[in-house]
Amino acid sequence: MDDISEIRQRKIEQLQAQAHQQREEMQQIAALEEAVKQYFTSDALIQAVKALVLLSKLLRAGKVQKVDSETLKSVLRQLQPREITITRK
């Protein structure tokens, strides 16, 4: 029974650490938004946050080790809306 309670305790600690990390990230994002809000339009700010979120996901998933210029360009391209034109004949 001690093993089960230890596993449960470790899982609780892990979940608490994740929640704490998420709170810290949200605070950092809010601080960054506040710092650049006066210089960015609302659309530009939304796109910047989306780019950061996507980069964060890629880093956590291990798909990217370092963010270089090409990686950043690729992320920005993914965020750009694509135009679709349909022509009828």
C-alpha positions in Angstrom: 0.0 0.0 0.0 2.9 2.3 0.6 3.9 2.1 -3.0 0.5 3.2 -4.2 0.5 6.2 -1.8 4.0 7.1 -2.9 3.0 7.0 -6.6 -0.2 9.0 -5.8 1.9 11.6 -3.9 4.4 11.9 -6.8 1.6 12.3 -9.3 0.1 15.1 -7.1 3.4 16.8 -6.8 3.9 16.5 -10.6 0.5 18.0 -11.3 1.1 20.8 -8.8 4.5 21.6 -10.5 2.8 21.7 -13.9 0.1 24.1 -12.6 2.7 26.3 -11.0 4.7 26.4 -14.3 1.6 27.3 -16.2 0.8 30.1 -13.8 4.3 31.5 -14.2 4.1 31.3 -18.0 0.8 33.1 -18.0 2.3 35.8 -15.7 5.3 36.2 -18.0 3.0 36.4 -21.1 0.8 39.0 -19.4 3.9 41.1 -18.5 5.2 40.9 -22.0 1.9 41.8 -23.4 1.7 44.8 -21.1 5.2 45.9 -22.1 4.6 45.8 -25.9 0.9 46.6 -25.9 1.4 50.3 -26.6 3.6 49.5 -29.6 1.6 46.7 -31.2 -1.8 46.7 -32.8 -4.2 44.2 -31.4 -3.8 41.9 -34.4 0.0 42.0 -34.3 -0.1 41.2 -30.6 -2.4 38.2 -31.2 -0.1 36.9 -33.9 3.0 37.4 -31.7 1.5 35.5 -28.9 0.4 32.7 -31.3 4.0 32.5 -32.6 5.3 32.2 -29.0 2.8 29.5 -28.1 3.7 27.5 -31.2 7.4 27.8 -30.5 6.8 26.7 -26.9 4.9 23.6 -28.1 7.6 22.7 -30.6 10.3 23.0 -27.9 8.4 20.9 -25.4 7.6 18.2 -28.0 11.3 18.0 -28.7 10.8 18.8 -32.4 13.1 21.9 -32.1 16.2 22.1 -30.0 17.1 25.7 -30.7 15.2 28.4 -32.4 17.2 29.9 -35.2 16.2 32.3 -37.9 14.9 29.6 -40.3 12.8 28.0 -37.6 11.3 31.3 -36.6 10.5 32.0 -40.3 8.9 28.6 -40.6 6.7 29.2 -37.6 5.6 32.6 -38.9 4.8 31.1 -42.3 2.6 28.5 -40.5 0.6 31.3 -38.8 0.0 33.3 -41.9 -3.5 32.7 -43.4 -3.3 31.2 -46.9 -5.4 32.6 -49.7 -7.5 30.0 -51.5 -9.0 31.0 -54.8 -11.6 28.9 -56.5 -12.3 29.5 -60.1 -15.5 28.2 -61.8 -15.5 27.2 -65.4 
